[in-house]
């Protein structure tokens, strides 16, 4: 496992190369490991999102609700 010390952290180019190659890098201070820098894993695509337009159509039908009407309606309650 490659390692860098605190002073070598200034050379970010080398650190980026190691991490982009998928290698875990040990951070050392006076030959003692104080941390491990692990490369980020690519996150998988999100699962299939529900069809919100179809859900809205099922709930409200052909009604059209404007946001302003709802605000005026809510303000009248108080």
PDB file of N, CA, C and O in Angstrom:
ATOM      1  N   UNK A   1       0.859  -1.163   0.000  1.00  0.00           N
ATOM      2  CA  UNK A   1       0.000   0.000   0.000  1.00  0.00           C
ATOM      3  C   UNK A   1       0.912   1.235   0.000  1.00  0.00           C
ATOM      4  O   UNK A   1       1.796   1.354   0.849  1.00  0.00           O
ATOM      5  N   UNK A   2       0.702   2.131  -0.929  1.00  0.00           N
ATOM      6  CA  UNK A   2       1.534   3.339  -0.940  1.00  0.00           C
ATOM      7  C   UNK A   2       1.254   4.206   0.276  1.00  0.00           C
ATOM      8  O   UNK A   2       0.161   4.188   0.841  1.00  0.00           O
ATOM      9  N   UNK A   3       2.267   4.962   0.659  1.00  0.00           N
ATOM     10  CA  UNK A   3       2.087   5.842   1.810  1.00  0.00           C
ATOM     11  C   UNK A   3       2.719   7.191   1.510  1.00  0.00           C
ATOM     12  O   UNK A   3       3.653   7.299   0.716  1.00  0.00           O
ATOM     13  N   UNK A   4       2.187   8.215   2.164  1.00  0.00           N
ATOM     14  CA  UNK A   4       2.737   9.565   2.067  1.00  0.00           C
ATOM     15  C   UNK A   4       2.850  10.103   3.484  1.00  0.00           C
ATOM     16  O   UNK A   4       2.108   9.703   4.381  1.00  0.00           O
ATOM     17  N   UNK A   5       3.795  11.018   3.665  1.00  0.00           N
ATOM     18  CA  UNK A   5       3.865  11.645   4.971  1.00  0.00           C
ATOM     19  C   UNK A   5       3.205  13.019   4.884  1.00  0.00           C
ATOM     20  O   UNK A   5       2.745  13.433   3.820  1.00  0.00           O
ATOM     21  N   UNK A   6       3.165  13.704   5.991  1.00  0.00           N
ATOM     22  CA  UNK A   6       2.452  14.975   6.061  1.00  0.00           C
ATOM     23  C   UNK A   6       3.023  15.977   5.053  1.00  0.00           C
ATOM     24  O   UNK A   6       2.261  16.688   4.397  1.00  0.00           O
ATOM     25  N   UNK A   7       4.336  16.040   4.923  1.00  0.00           N
ATOM     26  CA  UNK A   7       4.951  16.992   3.989  1.00  0.00           C
ATOM     27  C   UNK A   7       4.623  16.650   2.543  1.00  0.00           C
ATOM     28  O   UNK A   7       4.458  17.549   1.718  1.00  0.00           O
ATOM     29  N   UNK A   8       4.527  15.372   2.228  1.00  0.00           N
ATOM     30  CA  UNK A   8       4.244  14.964   0.854  1.00  0.00           C
ATOM     31  C   UNK A   8       2.798  15.239   0.450  1.00  0.00           C
ATOM     32  O   UNK A   8       2.467  15.161  -0.733  1.00  0.00           O
ATOM     33  N   UNK A   9       1.947  15.554   1.396  1.00  0.00           N
ATOM     34  CA  UNK A   9       0.562  15.873   1.053  1.00  0.00           C
ATOM     35  C   UNK A   9       0.465  17.123   0.194  1.00  0.00           C
ATOM     36  O   UNK A   9      -0.529  17.326  -0.503  1.00  0.00           O
ATOM     37  N   UNK A  10       1.488  17.956   0.242  1.00  0.00           N
ATOM     38  CA  UNK A  10       1.485  19.169  -0.579  1.00  0.00           C
ATOM     39  C   UNK A  10       1.514  18.833  -2.061  1.00  0.00           C
ATOM     40  O   UNK A  10       1.011  19.594  -2.888  1.00  0.00           O
ATOM     41  N   UNK A  11       2.105  17.693  -2.394  1.00  0.00           N
ATOM     42  CA  UNK A  11       2.152  17.253  -3.790  1.00  0.00           C
ATOM     43  C   UNK A  11       0.861  16.503  -4.103  1.00  0.00           C
ATOM     44  O   UNK A  11       0.824  15.273  -4.127  1.00  0.00           O
ATOM     45  N   UNK A  12      -0.176  17.266  -4.338  1.00  0.00           N
ATOM     46  CA  UNK A  12      -1.489  16.640  -4.537  1.00  0.00           C
ATOM     47  C   UNK A  12      -1.570  15.872  -5.845  1.00  0.00           C
ATOM     48  O   UNK A  12      -2.413  14.986  -5.988  1.00  0.00           O
ATOM     49  N   UNK A  13      -0.709  16.195  -6.799  1.00  0.00           N
ATOM     50  CA  UNK A  13      -0.749  15.489  -8.080  1.00  0.00           C
ATOM     51  C   UNK A  13      -0.489  13.996  -7.887  1.00  0.00           C
ATOM     52  O   UNK A  13      -1.203  13.160  -8.441  1.00  0.00           O
ATOM     53  N   UNK A  14       0.530  13.667  -7.105  1.00  0.00           N
ATOM     54  CA  UNK A  14       0.843  12.253  -6.852  1.00  0.00           C
ATOM     55  C   UNK A  14      -0.292  11.578  -6.088  1.00  0.00           C
ATOM     56  O   UNK A  14      -0.669  10.447  -6.394  1.00  0.00           O
ATOM     57  N   UNK A  15      -0.828  12.273  -5.101  1.00  0.00           N
ATOM     58  CA  UNK A  15      -1.920  11.711  -4.313  1.00  0.00           C
ATOM     59  C   UNK A  15      -3.144  11.458  -5.187  1.00  0.00           C
ATOM     60  O   UNK A  15      -3.796  10.422  -5.059  1.00  0.00           O
ATOM     61  N   UNK A  16      -3.456  12.399  -6.073  1.00  0.00           N
ATOM     62  CA  UNK A  16      -4.599  12.224  -6.981  1.00  0.00           C
ATOM     63  C   UNK A  16      -4.391  11.044  -7.918  1.00  0.00           C
ATOM     64  O   UNK A  16      -5.326  10.294  -8.197  1.00  0.00           O
ATOM     65  N   UNK A  17      -3.167  10.880  -8.400  1.00  0.00           N
ATOM     66  CA  UNK A  17      -2.878   9.753  -9.290  1.00  0.00           C
ATOM     67  C   UNK A  17      -3.110   8.426  -8.586  1.00  0.00           C
ATOM     68  O   UNK A  17      -3.715   7.510  -9.144  1.00  0.00           O
ATOM     69  N   UNK A  18      -2.624   8.333  -7.357  1.00  0.00           N
ATOM     70  CA  UNK A  18      -2.787   7.089  -6.607  1.00  0.00           C
ATOM     71  C   UNK A  18      -4.258   6.796  -6.330  1.00  0.00           C
ATOM     72  O   UNK A  18      -4.711   5.661  -6.478  1.00  0.00           O
ATOM     73  N   UNK A  19      -5.004   7.834  -5.925  1.00  0.00           N
ATOM     74  CA  UNK A  19      -6.414   7.634  -5.595  1.00  0.00           C
ATOM     75  C   UNK A  19      -7.245   7.350  -6.834  1.00  0.00           C
ATOM     76  O   UNK A  19      -8.159   6.527  -6.787  1.00  0.00           O
ATOM     77  N   UNK A  20      -6.945   8.016  -7.940  1.00  0.00           N
ATOM     78  CA  UNK A  20      -7.712   7.756  -9.154  1.00  0.00           C
ATOM     79  C   UNK A  20      -7.423   6.371  -9.720  1.00  0.00           C
ATOM     80  O   UNK A  20      -8.234   5.820 -10.465  1.00  0.00           O
ATOM     81  N   UNK A  21      -6.264   5.806  -9.365  1.00  0.00           N
ATOM     82  CA  UNK A  21      -5.948   4.437  -9.761  1.00  0.00           C
ATOM     83  C   UNK A  21      -6.636   3.422  -8.850  1.00  0.00           C
ATOM     84  O   UNK A  21      -6.515   2.215  -9.061  1.00  0.00           O
ATOM     85  N   UNK A  22      -7.352   3.905  -7.844  1.00  0.00           N
ATOM     86  CA  UNK A  22      -8.100   3.015  -6.961  1.00  0.00           C
ATOM     87  C   UNK A  22      -7.307   2.499  -5.780  1.00  0.00           C
ATOM     88  O   UNK A  22      -7.729   1.545  -5.127  1.00  0.00           O
ATOM     89  N   UNK A  23      -6.171   3.103  -5.491  1.00  0.00           N
ATOM     90  CA  UNK A  23      -5.337   2.629  -4.392  1.00  0.00           C
ATOM     91  C   UNK A  23      -5.645   3.393  -3.111  1.00  0.00           C
ATOM     92  O   UNK A  23      -5.889   4.600  -3.131  1.00  0.00           O
ATOM     93  N   UNK A  24      -5.631   2.675  -2.012  1.00  0.00           N
ATOM     94  CA  UNK A  24      -5.746   3.294  -0.700  1.00  0.00           C
ATOM     95  C   UNK A  24      -4.366   3.788  -0.290  1.00  0.00           C
ATOM     96  O   UNK A  24      -3.373   3.083  -0.468  1.00  0.00           O
ATOM     97  N   UNK A  25      -4.302   4.984   0.252  1.00  0.00           N
ATOM     98  CA  UNK A  25      -3.018   5.597   0.608  1.00  0.00           C
ATOM     99  C   UNK A  25      -2.964   5.776   2.116  1.00  0.00           C
ATOM    100  O   UNK A  25      -3.909   6.268   2.732  1.00  0.00           O
ATOM    101  N   UNK A  26      -1.845   5.371   2.701  1.00  0.00           N
ATOM    102  CA  UNK A  26      -1.653   5.560   4.136  1.00  0.00           C
ATOM    103  C   UNK A  26      -0.994   6.911   4.378  1.00  0.00           C
ATOM    104  O   UNK A  26      -0.049   7.283   3.682  1.00  0.00           O
ATOM    105  N   UNK A  27      -1.491   7.635   5.358  1.00  0.00           N
ATOM    106  CA  UNK A  27      -0.895   8.905   5.771  1.00  0.00           C
ATOM    107  C   UNK A  27      -0.076   8.626   7.021  1.00  0.00           C
ATOM    108  O   UNK A  27      -0.586   8.115   8.018  1.00  0.00           O
ATOM    109  N   UNK A  28       1.201   8.970   6.949  1.00  0.00           N
ATOM    110  CA  UNK A  28       2.108   8.645   8.047  1.00  0.00           C
ATOM    111  C   UNK A  28       2.715   9.897   8.645  1.00  0.00           C
ATOM    112  O   UNK A  28       2.937  10.902   7.970  1.00  0.00           O
ATOM    113  N   UNK A  29       2.974   9.797   9.938  1.00  0.00           N
ATOM    114  CA  UNK A  29       3.724  10.825  10.647  1.00  0.00           C
ATOM    115  C   UNK A  29       4.785  10.102  11.468  1.00  0.00           C
ATOM    116  O   UNK A  29       4.476   9.360  12.400  1.00  0.00           O
ATOM    117  N   UNK A  30       6.031  10.336  11.102  1.00  0.00           N
ATOM    118  CA  UNK A  30       7.153   9.665  11.769  1.00  0.00           C
ATOM    119  C   UNK A  30       6.992   8.141  11.772  1.00  0.00           C
ATOM    120  O   UNK A  30       7.089   7.491  12.813  1.00  0.00           O
ATOM    121  N   UNK A  31       6.752   7.610  10.613  1.00  0.00           N
ATOM    122  CA  UNK A  31       6.624   6.168  10.380  1.00  0.00           C
ATOM    123  C   UNK A  31       5.447   5.520  11.090  1.00  0.00           C
ATOM    124  O   UNK A  31       5.358   4.294  11.153  1.00  0.00           O
ATOM    125  N   UNK A  32       4.558   6.322  11.617  1.00  0.00           N
ATOM    126  CA  UNK A  32       3.367   5.780  12.277  1.00  0.00           C
ATOM    127  C   UNK A  32       2.152   6.125  11.414  1.00  0.00           C
ATOM    128  O   UNK A  32       1.979   7.281  11.028  1.00  0.00           O
ATOM    129  N   UNK A  33       1.327   5.155  11.117  1.00  0.00           N
ATOM    130  CA  UNK A  33       0.140   5.383  10.302  1.00  0.00           C
ATOM    131  C   UNK A  33      -0.886   6.131  11.146  1.00  0.00           C
ATOM    132  O   UNK A  33      -1.276   5.674  12.221  1.00  0.00           O
ATOM    133  N   UNK A  34      -1.319   7.296  10.641  1.00  0.00           N
ATOM    134  CA  UNK A  34      -2.321   8.061  11.385  1.00  0.00           C
ATOM    135  C   UNK A  34      -3.653   8.104  10.650  1.00  0.00           C
ATOM    136  O   UNK A  34      -4.676   8.468  11.230  1.00  0.00           O
ATOM    137  N   UNK A  35      -3.642   7.730   9.367  1.00  0.00           N
ATOM    138  CA  UNK A  35      -4.908   7.723   8.627  1.00  0.00           C
ATOM    139  C   UNK A  35      -4.738   6.921   7.349  1.00  0.00           C
ATOM    140  O   UNK A  35      -3.623   6.671   6.889  1.00  0.00           O
ATOM    141  N   UNK A  36      -5.858   6.531   6.796  1.00  0.00           N
ATOM    142  CA  UNK A  36      -5.893   5.897   5.478  1.00  0.00           C
ATOM    143  C   UNK A  36      -6.856   6.702   4.620  1.00  0.00           C
ATOM    144  O   UNK A  36      -7.991   6.970   5.012  1.00  0.00           O
ATOM    145  N   UNK A  37      -6.381   7.077   3.451  1.00  0.00           N
ATOM    146  CA  UNK A  37      -7.229   7.815   2.512  1.00  0.00           C
ATOM    147  C   UNK A  37      -7.724   6.806   1.492  1.00  0.00           C
ATOM    148  O   UNK A  37      -6.941   6.213   0.750  1.00  0.00           O
ATOM    149  N   UNK A  38      -9.030   6.622   1.467  1.00  0.00           N
ATOM    150  CA  UNK A  38      -9.655   5.611   0.617  1.00  0.00           C
ATOM    151  C   UNK A  38     -10.323   6.316  -0.560  1.00  0.00           C
ATOM    152  O   UNK A  38     -11.034   7.300  -0.355  1.00  0.00           O
ATOM    153  N   UNK A  39     -10.114   5.840  -1.785  1.00  0.00           N
ATOM    154  CA  UNK A  39     -10.744   6.489  -2.934  1.00  0.00           C
ATOM    155  C   UNK A  39     -12.260   6.321  -2.882  1.00  0.00           C
ATOM    156  O   UNK A  39     -12.775   5.298  -2.431  1.00  0.00           O
ATOM    157  N   UNK A  40     -12.950   7.334  -3.348  1.00  0.00           N
ATOM    158  CA  UNK A  40     -14.417   7.285  -3.371  1.00  0.00           C
ATOM    159  C   UNK A  40     -14.865   6.285  -4.422  1.00  0.00           C
ATOM    160  O   UNK A  40     -14.287   6.195  -5.505  1.00  0.00           O
ATOM    161  N   UNK A  41     -15.898   5.541  -4.086  1.00  0.00           N
ATOM    162  CA  UNK A  41     -16.447   4.589  -5.040  1.00  0.00           C
ATOM    163  C   UNK A  41     -17.566   5.265  -5.794  1.00  0.00           C
ATOM    164  O   UNK A  41     -18.318   6.067  -5.241  1.00  0.00           O
ATOM    165  N   UNK A  42     -17.663   4.930  -7.058  1.00  0.00           N
ATOM    166  CA  UNK A  42     -18.726   5.509  -7.862  1.00  0.00           C
ATOM    167  C   UNK A  42     -20.058   4.976  -7.376  1.00  0.00           C
ATOM    168  O   UNK A  42     -20.239   3.774  -7.182  1.00  0.00           O
ATOM    169  N   UNK A  43     -20.977   5.892  -7.187  1.00  0.00           N
ATOM    170  CA  UNK A  43     -22.288   5.476  -6.710  1.00  0.00           C
ATOM    171  C   UNK A  43     -23.103   4.961  -7.882  1.00  0.00           C
ATOM    172  O   UNK A  43     -23.032   5.488  -8.993  1.00  0.00           O
ATOM    173  N   UNK A  44     -23.861   3.944  -7.618  1.00  0.00           N
ATOM    174  CA  UNK A  44     -24.705   3.367  -8.651  1.00  0.00           C
ATOM    175  C   UNK A  44     -25.841   4.332  -8.991  1.00  0.00           C
ATOM    176  O   UNK A  44     -26.196   5.207  -8.202  1.00  0.00           O
ATOM    177  N   UNK A  45     -26.381   4.152 -10.150  1.00  0.00           N
ATOM    178  CA  UNK A  45     -27.519   4.970 -10.555  1.00  0.00           C
ATOM    179  C   UNK A  45     -28.668   4.742  -9.572  1.00  0.00           C
ATOM    180  O   UNK A  45     -28.851   3.630  -9.077  1.00  0.00           O
ATOM    181  N   UNK A  46     -29.437   5.790  -9.290  1.00  0.00           N
ATOM    182  CA  UNK A  46     -30.566   5.599  -8.373  1.00  0.00           C
ATOM    183  C   UNK A  46     -31.563   4.604  -8.959  1.00  0.00           C
ATOM    184  O   UNK A  46     -31.682   4.449 -10.174  1.00  0.00           O
ATOM    185  N   UNK A  47     -32.257   3.952  -8.073  1.00  0.00           N
ATOM    186  CA  UNK A  47     -33.258   2.998  -8.525  1.00  0.00           C
ATOM    187  C   UNK A  47     -34.341   3.712  -9.300  1.00  0.00           C
ATOM    188  O   UNK A  47     -34.420   4.941  -9.292  1.00  0.00           O
ATOM    189  N   UNK A  48     -35.155   2.956  -9.953  1.00  0.00           N
ATOM    190  CA  UNK A  48     -36.202   3.515 -10.796  1.00  0.00           C
ATOM    191  C   UNK A  48     -37.112   4.418  -9.972  1.00  0.00           C
ATOM    192  O   UNK A  48     -37.668   3.996  -8.958  1.00  0.00           O
ATOM    193  N   UNK A  49     -37.261   5.669 -10.417  1.00  0.00           N
ATOM    194  CA  UNK A  49     -38.130   6.616  -9.738  1.00  0.00           C
ATOM    195  C   UNK A  49     -39.564   6.386 -10.172  1.00  0.00           C
ATOM    196  O   UNK A  49     -39.806   6.033 -11.326  1.00  0.00           O
ATOM    197  N   UNK A  50     -40.524   6.578  -9.273  1.00  0.00           N
ATOM    198  CA  UNK A  50     -41.925   6.421  -9.661  1.00  0.00           C
ATOM    199  C   UNK A  50     -42.328   7.518 -10.643  1.00  0.00           C
ATOM    200  O   UNK A  50     -41.724   8.590 -10.684  1.00  0.00           O
ATOM    201  N   UNK A  51     -43.345   7.231 -11.419  1.00  0.00           N
ATOM    202  CA  UNK A  51     -43.854   8.201 -12.382  1.00  0.00           C
ATOM    203  C   UNK A  51     -44.787   9.158 -11.642  1.00  0.00           C
ATOM    204  O   UNK A  51     -45.965   8.862 -11.444  1.00  0.00           O
ATOM    205  N   UNK A  52     -44.241  10.319 -11.233  1.00  0.00           N
ATOM    206  CA  UNK A  52     -45.011  11.266 -10.432  1.00  0.00           C
ATOM    207  C   UNK A  52     -46.154  11.887 -11.219  1.00  0.00           C
ATOM    208  O   UNK A  52     -47.204  12.186 -10.650  1.00  0.00           O
ATOM    209  N   UNK A  53     -45.966  12.085 -12.511  1.00  0.00           N
ATOM    210  CA  UNK A  53     -47.034  12.660 -13.327  1.00  0.00           C
ATOM    211  C   UNK A  53     -48.240  11.720 -13.366  1.00  0.00           C
ATOM    212  O   UNK A  53     -49.384  12.166 -13.268  1.00  0.00           O
ATOM    213  N   UNK A  54     -47.986  10.442 -13.507  1.00  0.00           N
ATOM    214  CA  UNK A  54     -49.079   9.461 -13.530  1.00  0.00           C
ATOM    215  C   UNK A  54     -49.755   9.382 -12.165  1.00  0.00           C
ATOM    216  O   UNK A  54     -50.977   9.254 -12.084  1.00  0.00           O
ATOM    217  N   UNK A  55     -48.977   9.458 -11.105  1.00  0.00           N
ATOM    218  CA  UNK A  55     -49.535   9.427  -9.757  1.00  0.00           C
ATOM    219  C   UNK A  55     -50.429  10.643  -9.511  1.00  0.00           C
ATOM    220  O   UNK A  55     -51.515  10.521  -8.944  1.00  0.00           O
ATOM    221  N   UNK A  56     -49.952  11.834  -9.950  1.00  0.00           N
ATOM    222  CA  UNK A  56     -50.751  13.055  -9.810  1.00  0.00           C
ATOM    223  C   UNK A  56     -52.057  12.923 -10.598  1.00  0.00           C
ATOM    224  O   UNK A  56     -53.120  13.327 -10.126  1.00  0.00           O
ATOM    225  N   UNK A  57     -51.964  12.359 -11.791  1.00  0.00           N
ATOM    226  CA  UNK A  57     -53.157  12.187 -12.630  1.00  0.00           C
ATOM    227  C   UNK A  57     -54.155  11.260 -11.942  1.00  0.00           C
ATOM    228  O   UNK A  57     -55.360  11.508 -11.986  1.00  0.00           O
ATOM    229  N   UNK A  58     -53.670  10.202 -11.314  1.00  0.00           N
ATOM    230  CA  UNK A  58     -54.542   9.271 -10.617  1.00  0.00           C
ATOM    231  C   UNK A  58     -55.239   9.934  -9.422  1.00  0.00           C
ATOM    232  O   UNK A  58     -56.417   9.684  -9.169  1.00  0.00           O
ATOM    233  N   UNK A  59     -54.507  10.775  -8.695  1.00  0.00           N
ATOM    234  CA  UNK A  59     -55.061  11.398  -7.499  1.00  0.00           C
ATOM    235  C   UNK A  59     -56.023  12.527  -7.838  1.00  0.00           C
ATOM    236  O   UNK A  59     -57.137  12.572  -7.316  1.00  0.00           O
ATOM    237  N   UNK A  60     -55.597  13.446  -8.715  1.00  0.00           N
ATOM    238  CA  UNK A  60     -56.376  14.647  -8.968  1.00  0.00           C
ATOM    239  C   UNK A  60     -57.234  14.578 -10.228  1.00  0.00           C
ATOM    240  O   UNK A  60     -58.118  15.414 -10.415  1.00  0.00           O
ATOM    241  N   UNK A  61     -56.993  13.618 -11.075  1.00  0.00           N
ATOM    242  CA  UNK A  61     -57.767  13.545 -12.314  1.00  0.00           C
ATOM    243  C   UNK A  61     -57.417  14.709 -13.229  1.00  0.00           C
ATOM    244  O   UNK A  61     -56.244  15.040 -13.401  1.00  0.00           O
ATOM    245  N   UNK A  62     -58.449  15.337 -13.822  1.00  0.00           N
ATOM    246  CA  UNK A  62     -58.200  16.438 -14.759  1.00  0.00           C
ATOM    247  C   UNK A  62     -58.239  17.795 -14.073  1.00  0.00           C
ATOM    248  O   UNK A  62     -58.113  18.828 -14.731  1.00  0.00           O
ATOM    249  N   UNK A  63     -58.413  17.800 -12.751  1.00  0.00           N
ATOM    250  CA  UNK A  63     -58.432  19.072 -12.026  1.00  0.00           C
ATOM    251  C   UNK A  63     -57.080  19.751 -12.117  1.00  0.00           C
ATOM    252  O   UNK A  63     -56.036  19.100 -12.101  1.00  0.00           O
ATOM    253  N   UNK A  64     -57.117  21.051 -12.210  1.00  0.00           N
ATOM    254  CA  UNK A  64     -55.890  21.829 -12.217  1.00  0.00           C
ATOM    255  C   UNK A  64     -55.906  22.712 -10.985  1.00  0.00           C
ATOM    256  O   UNK A  64     -56.793  23.550 -10.818  1.00  0.00           O
ATOM    257  N   UNK A  65     -54.928  22.520 -10.131  1.00  0.00           N
ATOM    258  CA  UNK A  65     -54.830  23.314  -8.913  1.00  0.00           C
ATOM    259  C   UNK A  65     -53.646  24.252  -9.050  1.00  0.00           C
ATOM    260  O   UNK A  65     -52.506  23.811  -9.199  1.00  0.00           O
ATOM    261  N   UNK A  66     -53.920  25.536  -9.000  1.00  0.00           N
ATOM    262  CA  UNK A  66     -52.803  26.473  -9.055  1.00  0.00           C
ATOM    263  C   UNK A  66     -52.304  26.700  -7.630  1.00  0.00           C
ATOM    264  O   UNK A  66     -53.076  26.615  -6.675  1.00  0.00           O
ATOM    265  N   UNK A  67     -51.047  26.981  -7.496  1.00  0.00           N
ATOM    266  CA  UNK A  67     -50.459  27.205  -6.186  1.00  0.00           C
ATOM    267  C   UNK A  67     -51.038  28.425  -5.503  1.00  0.00           C
ATOM    268  O   UNK A  67     -51.194  28.434  -4.282  1.00  0.00           O
ATOM    269  N   UNK A  68     -51.363  29.470  -6.280  1.00  0.00           N
ATOM    270  CA  UNK A  68     -51.898  30.699  -5.693  1.00  0.00           C
ATOM    271  C   UNK A  68     -53.251  30.449  -5.044  1.00  0.00           C
ATOM    272  O   UNK A  68     -53.530  30.979  -3.968  1.00  0.00           O
ATOM    273  N   UNK A  69     -54.081  29.656  -5.680  1.00  0.00           N
ATOM    274  CA  UNK A  69     -55.396  29.353  -5.109  1.00  0.00           C
ATOM    275  C   UNK A  69     -55.258  28.640  -3.770  1.00  0.00           C
ATOM    276  O   UNK A  69     -56.010  28.916  -2.836  1.00  0.00           O
ATOM    277  N   UNK A  70     -54.310  27.736  -3.677  1.00  0.00           N
ATOM    278  CA  UNK A  70     -54.107  27.015  -2.426  1.00  0.00           C
ATOM    279  C   UNK A  70     -53.635  27.947  -1.318  1.00  0.00           C
ATOM    280  O   UNK A  70     -54.049  27.807  -0.167  1.00  0.00           O
ATOM    281  N   UNK A  71     -52.767  28.898  -1.663  1.00  0.00           N
ATOM    282  CA  UNK A  71     -52.260  29.842  -0.664  1.00  0.00           C
ATOM    283  C   UNK A  71     -53.395  30.726  -0.141  1.00  0.00           C
ATOM    284  O   UNK A  71     -53.521  30.943   1.064  1.00  0.00           O
ATOM    285  N   UNK A  72     -54.215  31.230  -1.059  1.00  0.00           N
ATOM    286  CA  UNK A  72     -55.338  32.090  -0.664  1.00  0.00           C
ATOM    287  C   UNK A  72     -56.312  31.297   0.190  1.00  0.00           C
ATOM    288  O   UNK A  72     -56.847  31.815   1.170  1.00  0.00           O
ATOM    289  N   UNK A  73     -56.543  30.055  -0.174  1.00  0.00           N
ATOM    290  CA  UNK A  73     -57.454  29.204   0.565  1.00  0.00           C
ATOM    291  C   UNK A  73     -56.938  28.969   1.990  1.00  0.00           C
ATOM    292  O   UNK A  73     -57.711  29.025   2.947  1.00  0.00           O
ATOM    293  N   UNK A  74     -55.631  28.706   2.130  1.00  0.00           N
ATOM    294  CA  UNK A  74     -55.028  28.467   3.430  1.00  0.00           C
ATOM    295  C   UNK A  74     -55.029  29.731   4.300  1.00  0.00           C
ATOM    296  O   UNK A  74     -55.246  29.652   5.510  1.00  0.00           O
ATOM    297  N   UNK A  75     -54.791  30.876   3.695  1.00  0.00           N
ATOM    298  CA  UNK A  75     -54.761  32.115   4.449  1.00  0.00           C
ATOM    299  C   UNK A  75     -56.145  32.444   5.008  1.00  0.00           C
ATOM    300  O   UNK A  75     -56.257  33.075   6.059  1.00  0.00           O
ATOM    301  N   UNK A  76     -57.175  32.029   4.324  1.00  0.00           N
ATOM    302  CA  UNK A  76     -58.537  32.305   4.785  1.00  0.00           C
ATOM    303  C   UNK A  76     -58.901  31.519   6.042  1.00  0.00           C
ATOM    304  O   UNK A  76     -59.844  31.874   6.748  1.00  0.00           O
ATOM    305  N   UNK A  77     -58.165  30.467   6.315  1.00  0.00           N
ATOM    306  CA  UNK A  77     -58.479  29.664   7.499  1.00  0.00           C
ATOM    307  C   UNK A  77     -58.073  30.343   8.781  1.00  0.00           C
ATOM    308  O   UNK A  77     -58.621  30.006   9.831  1.00  0.00           O
ATOM    309  N   UNK A  78     -57.154  31.271   8.762  1.00  0.00           N
ATOM    310  CA  UNK A  78     -56.632  31.871   9.987  1.00  0.00           C
ATOM    311  C   UNK A  78     -57.242  33.198  10.287  1.00  0.00           C
ATOM    312  O   UNK A  78     -56.899  33.824  11.290  1.00  0.00           O
TER     313      UNK A  78
END
